[in-house]
Amino acid sequence: MTKINISLCALSFAASFVFVFLKAFQQRSVAFDNYAWVLPTSLAMSATEVFVVANVASTGWNLPLVLAIGFGGGIGCLIAMVAHRRFTKRRG
């Protein structure tokens, strides 16, 4: 198992948060026909996804990294659901 530093975990948490936030936001945009959000969201998703995958590929399997990415993604998804409703003025 590769030794991992806290800054890599923090950056991976943040990148996973942003990636899954954008992914959930995009899914809701598609579901509710918010066409204007789809392309910019896809471009931002690609940048964060490449960052996360590159970190995993260079580090290998490591429990702290798995937890950082998992918690970042989960929290990002929850916040995206609330944010989409607010940004698109959709209630319900």
C-alpha positions as CSV (number, residue, x, y, z in Angstrom):
1,M,0.0,0.0,0.0
2,T,1.4,3.4,-1.0
3,K,1.8,6.1,1.7
4,I,-0.5,9.0,1.0
5,N,-0.4,12.6,2.2
6,I,-3.3,14.6,3.6
7,S,-3.1,17.3,0.9
8,L,-3.7,14.6,-1.8
9,C,-6.7,13.3,0.1
10,A,-8.0,16.9,0.5
11,L,-7.6,17.6,-3.2
12,S,-9.2,14.3,-4.1
13,F,-12.1,15.0,-1.8
14,A,-12.6,18.4,-3.4
15,A,-12.3,17.1,-6.9
16,S,-14.7,14.2,-6.2
17,F,-17.2,16.7,-4.6
18,V,-17.1,18.9,-7.6
19,F,-17.3,16.0,-10.1
20,V,-20.3,14.3,-8.5
21,F,-22.0,17.7,-7.8
22,L,-21.7,18.4,-11.5
23,K,-22.8,14.9,-12.5
24,A,-25.9,15.1,-10.3
25,F,-26.6,18.6,-11.5
26,Q,-26.4,17.5,-15.1
27,Q,-28.7,14.6,-14.6
28,R,-31.3,16.9,-13.1
29,S,-30.8,19.3,-15.9
30,V,-31.4,16.6,-18.5
31,A,-34.4,15.3,-16.5
32,F,-36.0,18.8,-16.3
33,D,-35.0,20.0,-19.8
34,N,-32.6,22.7,-18.7
35,Y,-30.6,22.6,-22.0
36,A,-28.4,25.6,-21.3
37,W,-26.7,23.9,-18.3
38,V,-25.7,20.6,-20.1
39,L,-22.6,21.6,-22.2
40,P,-20.9,23.8,-19.6
41,T,-21.5,21.1,-17.0
42,S,-20.1,18.4,-19.2
43,L,-16.9,20.4,-19.8
44,A,-16.4,21.0,-16.1
45,M,-17.1,17.4,-15.3
46,S,-14.4,16.2,-17.7
47,A,-11.7,18.3,-16.0
48,T,-12.5,17.1,-12.5
49,E,-13.0,13.4,-13.6
50,V,-9.5,13.4,-15.3
51,F,-8.0,14.8,-12.1
52,V,-9.6,12.1,-9.9
53,V,-8.7,9.3,-12.2
54,A,-5.2,10.5,-12.6
55,N,-4.7,10.6,-8.8
56,V,-6.1,7.1,-8.3
57,A,-3.9,5.8,-11.2
58,S,-0.8,7.3,-9.8
59,T,-1.4,6.4,-6.2
60,G,-3.1,3.0,-6.5
61,W,-5.7,1.6,-4.1
62,N,-5.5,3.3,-0.7
63,L,-8.2,3.4,2.0
64,P,-7.8,7.1,2.9
65,L,-8.0,8.1,-0.8
66,V,-11.1,5.9,-1.2
67,L,-12.8,7.5,1.8
68,A,-11.9,11.0,0.6
69,I,-13.3,10.4,-2.8
70,G,-16.4,8.6,-1.5
71,F,-17.3,11.2,1.1
72,G,-16.6,14.0,-1.4
73,G,-18.9,12.4,-4.0
74,G,-21.7,11.7,-1.6
75,I,-21.7,15.2,-0.1
76,G,-21.4,16.7,-3.6
77,C,-24.5,14.8,-4.8
78,L,-26.6,15.9,-1.9
79,I,-25.7,19.5,-2.3
80,A,-26.3,19.4,-6.1
81,M,-29.8,18.2,-5.5
82,V,-30.6,21.3,-3.4
83,A,-28.6,23.7,-5.6
84,H,-30.3,22.6,-8.8
85,R,-33.7,23.3,-7.3
86,R,-32.5,26.8,-6.3
87,F,-30.6,27.7,-9.5
88,T,-33.5,26.6,-11.8
89,K,-36.2,27.8,-9.5
90,R,-37.8,24.4,-9.5
91,R,-39.8,23.5,-6.4
92,G,-40.9,20.0,-5.6
